[in-house]
Amino acid sequence: MKRILITGAAGFLGSHLCDRFLKEGYRVVGMDNLITGDMRNVEHLMPLAEFEFYHHDVSKYVHVAGDVDYILHFASPASPIDYLKIPIQTLKVGSLGTHNLLGLALAKGARMLIASTSEVYGDPLIHPQNEDYWGNVNPIGPRGVYDEAKRFQEAITMAYHRFHGLETRIIRIFNTYGPRMRLDDGRALPAFFSQALKGEDITVFGDGSQTRSFCYVDDLVEGIYRLLLSDYAYPMNIGNPEEITIKQFAEEIIKLTNTSQKIVYKPLPQDDPATTT
C-alpha cells in the first residue's frame, strides 16, 4: 500500500482528499494544527487502521516515521477572514511550512503536490487567466500575506524540482464548494448560502460585476488525483471554466430560496480581484 501525507487534513479540501485516497487504497497520514481546521471533518476516519492523524504545525520541523510515497501540502488559511486575522501564520505556513515539507519529500523520496491558488494572479489584467500569466499582485496590501505566501510556495517548489530533481506538482485552485465548507469564511459563495439560510439580505461587495467560477469539491479532488499521478511538473489551473457575476449569483440564490431577500451593496475590499475564472 502506498502511503501519503496530507497536510491541512482537517480542513474542507484536506478532509475530502483523505476520503479519496483512502478509497483508492492508500494509507493516509493526516496532519493539521487545527488553527482553521475542524476535527469533525475527519472524525469518521479515526477508527480506520489505514488512517493516522498528527496534530502538528508544519511551520515547525516535520517528522513522519516510516516510508512516505506522496505529500499533499494543503495546510494554509484560505479564507480572507482567516488570513487577515492571522497574517503571520499564513506567511509562515506558505514559506517555512513548504520548505519543511519539501525537505521531508527529498529525504523520503516522495512526490509532493502543493495547493496554490488563483490568488497568485492577484487582480488580473488579462481575462481569463492561463498558467503563463504572471499576475498583478500588490505585495504589501492586506491580501498580500496570502497571495505572496502562495507565490513563494510555487517558487521554492520549482527550485527544489530544478535543483534537487524532486518530483513536484503545483495546482492552482479556484472557488470550490461542497460538504464541510465553512459558511463563515468570508467568501461570496458560503456567505450567500449562510445569509440565505438565515433569511438575511445578500451582501455584495462592489457593484457585483466581478466574476467568479465555482467548482464542486469532487471535481477538484478528481483533478488533484490525476495531476498527482501525472508527469506534469508546472502549475495547473483546476476549476470550472464557466463564469458568473457575483450579482447574478446573488440573484440566483434569492430566486432559489423564493424569499423577499434584497441585495445590499457594500464597498469592495482592497485588492479584491475584479475577474477570475
C-alpha positions as a printed NumPy array, in Angstrom:
array([[  0.   ,   0.   ,   0.   ],
       [  1.257,   3.478,  -0.894],
       [  1.446,   5.968,   1.984],
       [  0.509,   9.621,   1.599],
       [  0.887,  12.6  ,   3.943],
       [ -1.898,  15.192,   3.629],
       [ -1.399,  18.484,   5.477],
       [ -4.424,  20.598,   6.297],
       [ -6.229,  17.271,   6.659],
       [ -8.958,  18.593,   8.941],
       [ -9.882,  21.376,   6.523],
       [-12.547,  21.414,   3.837],
       [-10.376,  20.233,   0.938],
       [ -7.923,  18.23 ,   3.024],
       [-10.633,  16.049,   4.535],
       [-12.087,  15.249,   1.112],
       [ -8.608,  14.315,  -0.105],
       [ -8.218,  11.953,   2.858],
       [-11.512,  10.308,   1.866],
       [-10.443,   9.916,  -1.755],
       [ -7.007,   8.443,  -1.131],
       [ -8.326,   6.006,   1.473],
       [-10.917,   4.923,  -1.089],
       [ -8.096,   4.399,  -3.6  ],
       [ -6.313,   2.05 ,  -1.196],
       [ -3.653,   4.357,   0.239],
       [ -2.536,   4.592,   3.835],
       [ -3.166,   8.208,   4.829],
       [ -1.309,  10.323,   7.369],
       [ -3.343,  13.436,   8.104],
       [ -1.635,  16.454,   9.67 ],
       [ -3.24 ,  19.68 ,  10.911],
       [ -2.627,  22.234,  13.673],
       [ -6.393,  22.948,  13.769],
       [ -5.902,  26.708,  13.566],
       [ -8.665,  26.766,  10.946],
       [ -9.352,  23.037,  10.544],
       [-12.038,  21.098,  12.388],
       [-11.663,  17.57 ,  13.769],
       [-15.316,  16.912,  12.924],
       [-14.239,  16.78 ,   9.264],
       [-12.129,  13.662,   9.875],
       [-13.769,  12.045,  12.91 ],
       [-15.339,   9.424,  10.642],
       [-11.812,   8.351,   9.623],
       [-10.302,   7.996,  13.095],
       [-11.338,   4.342,  13.635],
       [ -9.667,   3.24 ,  10.39 ],
       [ -6.374,   1.36 ,  10.658],
       [ -5.236,   2.964,   7.378],
       [ -5.594,   6.492,   8.777],
       [ -3.274,   8.286,  11.21 ],
       [ -3.676,  11.832,  12.47 ],
       [ -0.914,  14.148,  13.703],
       [ -1.809,  17.404,  15.487],
       [  1.146,  19.441,  14.273],
       [  2.099,  22.823,  12.807],
       [  4.085,  22.258,   9.598],
       [  5.786,  25.634,  10.076],
       [  7.857,  23.74 ,  12.651],
       [ 10.102,  20.763,  11.895],
       [  8.09 ,  17.914,  10.375],
       [  8.937,  14.291,  11.149],
       [  6.974,  11.289,   9.922],
       [  8.338,   7.85 ,  10.752],
       [  8.451,   5.248,   8.002],
       [  8.036,   5.458,   4.262],
       [  6.135,   8.281,   2.585],
       [  5.382,   7.999,  -1.134],
       [  3.425,  11.218,  -1.674],
       [  2.865,  14.528,   0.128],
       [ -0.108,  16.838,  -0.47 ],
       [  0.502,  20.253,   1.111],
       [ -2.912,  21.78 ,   1.786],
       [ -2.152,  23.443,   5.124],
       [ -2.983,  27.144,   4.881],
       [ -5.711,  29.583,   5.835],
       [ -7.672,  30.16 ,   2.629],
       [-10.423,  32.494,   3.772],
       [ -9.943,  36.288,   3.77 ],
       [-11.399,  36.366,   7.28 ],
       [ -8.737,  33.911,   8.456],
       [ -5.64 ,  35.186,   6.714],
       [ -6.389,  38.8  ,   7.587],
       [ -6.773,  37.725,  11.226],
       [ -3.645,  35.53 ,  11.3  ],
       [ -1.348,  37.071,   8.668],
       [  1.975,  35.906,  10.145],
       [  0.846,  32.285,  10.409],
       [ -0.388,  32.483,   6.815],
       [  3.016,  33.643,   5.607],
       [  4.83 ,  31.041,   7.712],
       [  2.827,  28.047,   6.503],
       [  3.42 ,  29.075,   2.887],
       [  7.152,  29.633,   3.385],
       [  8.562,  27.721,   6.358],
       [  5.898,  25.031,   6.115],
       [  6.521,  24.43 ,   2.425],
       [ 10.301,  24.388,   2.996],
       [  9.934,  21.811,   5.779],
       [  7.732,  19.558,   3.668],
       [  9.958,  19.811,   0.606],
       [ 12.838,  18.727,   2.822],
       [ 10.773,  15.796,   4.065],
       [  9.852,  14.851,   0.494],
       [ 13.508,  14.936,  -0.506],
       [ 14.522,  12.768,   2.475],
       [ 11.731,  10.242,   1.816],
       [ 12.   ,  10.235,  -1.97 ],
       [  8.343,  11.292,  -2.111],
       [  6.471,  13.176,  -4.824],
       [  4.958,  16.397,  -3.473],
       [  1.945,  18.369,  -4.687],
       [  1.309,  21.865,  -3.341],
       [ -2.024,  23.64 ,  -3.202],
       [ -1.601,  27.059,  -4.77 ],
       [ -4.45 ,  29.369,  -5.715],
       [ -5.927,  31.625,  -8.364],
       [ -4.961,  34.451,  -5.99 ],
       [ -1.405,  34.252,  -7.378],
       [ -2.871,  36.19 , -10.335],
       [ -3.976,  38.981,  -7.965],
       [ -6.365,  41.43 ,  -9.643],
       [ -5.672,  40.119, -13.157],
       [ -5.174,  42.391, -16.133],
       [ -5.972,  39.599, -18.595],
       [ -9.089,  37.51 , -18.695],
       [ -9.365,  34.576, -18.476],
       [ -6.002,  33.767, -16.917],
       [ -3.827,  30.938, -18.158],
       [ -0.855,  29.473, -16.334],
       [  1.623,  31.594, -18.3  ],
       [  0.215,  34.838, -16.845],
       [  2.462,  36.255, -14.091],
       [ -0.264,  38.145, -12.283],
       [ -0.947,  41.613, -10.891],
       [ -0.4  ,  41.366,  -7.143],
       [  0.031,  44.068,  -4.501],
       [  2.72 ,  42.519,  -2.245],
       [  2.162,  44.984,   0.619],
       [ -1.631,  45.123,   0.563],
       [ -3.715,  43.286,   3.188],
       [ -4.259,  40.329,   0.843],
       [ -0.528,  40.145,   0.089],
       [  0.068,  37.846,   3.059],
       [ -1.886,  35.12 ,   1.273],
       [ -1.045,  35.967,  -2.331],
       [  2.693,  36.25 ,  -1.747],
       [  2.81 ,  33.193,   0.528],
       [  1.401,  31.168,  -2.351],
       [  3.711,  32.771,  -4.931],
       [  6.727,  31.991,  -2.744],
       [  5.39 ,  28.473,  -2.263],
       [  5.37 ,  27.959,  -6.017],
       [  8.865,  29.452,  -6.396],
       [ 10.526,  27.261,  -3.755],
       [  8.725,  24.184,  -5.065],
       [ 10.083,  24.785,  -8.565],
       [ 13.542,  25.446,  -7.074],
       [ 13.505,  22.036,  -5.395],
       [ 12.296,  20.48 ,  -8.639],
       [ 15.058,  22.072, -10.72 ],
       [ 17.958,  21.974,  -8.222],
       [ 17.289,  18.686,  -6.42 ],
       [ 15.333,  16.878,  -9.132],
       [ 12.425,  16.426,  -6.707],
       [  9.161,  15.262,  -8.253],
       [  6.709,  18.106,  -7.639],
       [  3.25 ,  19.15 ,  -8.776],
       [  1.512,  22.546,  -8.442],
       [ -2.241,  23.048,  -8.539],
       [ -3.853,  26.489,  -8.681],
       [ -7.275,  26.184,  -7.06 ],
       [-10.257,  28.358,  -7.948],
       [-13.502,  28.806,  -5.995],
       [-14.672,  25.429,  -4.693],
       [-17.786,  24.393,  -2.788],
       [-19.33 ,  21.288,  -1.27 ],
       [-19.949,  19.433,   2.007],
       [-17.878,  20.576,   5.033],
       [-17.415,  24.03 ,   3.538],
       [-17.428,  26.665,   6.268],
       [-20.282,  29.134,   5.889],
       [-18.451,  31.841,   7.848],
       [-15.223,  32.096,   5.856],
       [-15.965,  35.44 ,   4.222],
       [-16.083,  34.377,   0.582],
       [-19.09 ,  35.059,  -1.619],
       [-20.425,  31.55 ,  -2.122],
       [-20.528,  30.365,   1.514],
       [-21.564,  33.833,   2.691],
       [-24.539,  33.86 ,   0.297],
       [-25.549,  30.344,   1.397],
       [-25.35 ,  31.356,   5.058],
       [-27.365,  34.544,   4.56 ],
       [-29.984,  32.702,   2.508],
       [-30.386,  30.02 ,   5.174],
       [-30.811,  32.704,   7.848],
       [-33.236,  34.757,   5.745],
       [-30.882,  37.726,   5.72 ],
       [-30.318,  40.148,   2.85 ],
       [-27.481,  39.159,   0.499],
       [-24.328,  41.274,   0.855],
       [-22.475,  42.058,  -2.384],
       [-19.159,  43.894,  -2.236],
       [-18.652,  46.389,  -5.06 ],
       [-21.224,  46.631,  -7.831],
       [-21.385,  42.858,  -8.322],
       [-19.868,  42.937, -11.81 ],
       [-16.795,  40.963, -10.727],
       [-16.906,  37.392, -11.989],
       [-16.227,  34.062, -10.316],
       [-16.419,  30.411, -11.279],
       [-17.433,  27.679,  -8.883],
       [-16.128,  24.12 ,  -8.886],
       [-17.701,  21.245,  -6.934],
       [-15.273,  19.655,  -4.484],
       [-15.47 ,  16.146,  -6.006],
       [-14.418,  17.545,  -9.394],
       [-11.49 ,  19.379,  -7.815],
       [-10.375,  16.257,  -5.938],
       [-10.501,  14.278,  -9.18 ],
       [ -8.268,  16.888, -10.821],
       [ -5.811,  16.782,  -7.912],
       [ -5.687,  12.985,  -8.026],
       [ -4.97 ,  12.965, -11.753],
       [ -2.362,  15.726, -11.541],
       [ -0.51 ,  13.996,  -8.702],
       [ -0.189,  10.806, -10.747],
       [  0.699,  12.635, -13.973],
       [  4.176,  13.581, -15.189],
       [  3.406,  17.329, -15.375],
       [  5.548,  19.491, -13.055],
       [  4.35 ,  23.015, -13.872],
       [  1.392,  24.935, -12.4  ],
       [ -2.033,  23.707, -13.449],
       [ -5.302,  25.622, -13.098],
       [ -8.146,  23.384, -11.934],
       [-11.659,  24.768, -11.725],
       [-14.841,  25.468, -13.627],
       [-14.328,  27.43 , -16.89 ],
       [-17.911,  28.795, -16.802],
       [-18.184,  32.197, -15.114],
       [-20.956,  34.146, -13.437],
       [-21.006,  37.647, -11.991],
       [-21.375,  38.   ,  -8.238],
       [-24.631,  39.924,  -8.814],
       [-26.031,  37.134, -10.987],
       [-25.06 ,  34.596,  -8.366],
       [-26.796,  36.579,  -5.598],
       [-29.932,  36.911,  -7.746],
       [-29.922,  33.154,  -8.386],
       [-29.682,  32.421,  -4.656],
       [-32.666,  34.686,  -3.961],
       [-34.614,  33.027,  -6.784],
       [-33.903,  29.532,  -5.466],
       [-34.881,  30.424,  -1.904],
       [-38.055,  32.138,  -3.149],
       [-37.82 ,  34.814,  -0.473],
       [-38.065,  38.593,  -0.285],
       [-34.363,  38.996,   0.412],
       [-32.686,  42.011,  -1.13 ],
       [-29.146,  42.604,  -2.363],
       [-27.204,  45.042,  -0.174],
       [-24.119,  46.62 ,  -1.738],
       [-21.002,  47.452,   0.278],
       [-17.563,  48.828,  -0.705],
       [-15.214,  46.389,  -2.443],
       [-12.331,  45.202,  -0.212],
       [ -8.843,  46.405,  -1.166],
       [ -7.206,  44.394,  -3.976],
       [-10.256,  42.141,  -4.391],
       [ -9.994,  40.554,  -7.868],
       [-12.451,  42.018, -10.375],
       [-12.326,  38.96 , -12.608],
       [-11.276,  35.374, -12.25 ],
       [-12.202,  32.098, -13.931]])
